[in-house]
Amino acid sequence: MPKKGSYAKGIAKREEILTTALEVFAQKGYRRASLREIAESVGLSQAGLLHHFSSKEELFAEVLRKRDEVDVTGTDPDAGDFDAFGALVGAVRHNAEVPGLVQLYATISAEAADDDHPGHDYFVERYRTFIGQLEKHVRAEQQAGRIDPALDALQVARLGIAVADGMQVQWMLDSEADMADALSAFWDLVQRTGDRR
């Protein structure tokens, strides 16, 4: 039976790996980042790293989860005044500072459409959560009279995510494409629809 101290050390090492991997993936992108480099940065062999994460794909999925935790620090999605679209625009604006992660996210999210991919469940849940938060926000704005109640809140939420994801791809191909401004423009259009009633 493992001692409590070794369990705590294992948790701490796992967190160190995730933090380091986030930096390496952000700087180098998924293809150029190696497990060996990440392992050496945290004082482990590649086999030692694979004791904590079974593959590069699993490590990346956990890195994204960690990044999501960092992105939402200081916000409470369950709070009544939570501005889900504002939070999404802020996250997208931050993404412009970490091009390696944007490229990595776009690549792995497409690959994760395969049910057998190690990141599949993570991405399914991530989309479900974000769309749910946006839908809740749209409904609150409709109840407050700021958005046309005839709009389908779920479809507006799905379109918001589609704009964010689509703009990430455009930005990877053309760095002049401003992801956050495009998403803000989409939200302004949704709100203007409510103003015309």
SULZI-V298567 format. One line per field, one symbol per residue. phi: phi as a letter, one per 30 degrees, with the letter a starting at -180 (. if undefined). psi: psi as a letter, one per 40 degrees, with the letter a starting at -180 (. if undefined). burial: # if it has 16 or more other ideal C-beta (glycine too) atoms within 10 Angstrom, else .. A space follows every 50 residues. Layout:
phi = ???
psi = ???
burial = ???
//
This chain:
phi = .ddedddddddddddddddddedddddciddddcddddeddcibdddddd dcbdadddededdddddddddceicbedddcdcdddddddddddeddbed ddddddddddddddedddcedededddeddddddddddddddddicbedd ddeddddddddddddddddedddbdddddddddddeddddddedddd
psi = hiiddddddddddddddddddddddddeiddehidddddddefiidddde ddheiddddddddddddddddeheigeeidehgddddddddddddeegdd dddddddddddedhdehdeddddddddddddddddddddddddeeeihee ihdddddddddddddddddddddheehhddddddddddddddddde.
burial = ............#...##.#######..##..#.#..##.##.#....## .##..#########.##..............#.##.###.##..#..### ######.##..#....####.##..#...##.##########....##.. ..#..######.###.##..#......###.###.##..#...#...
//
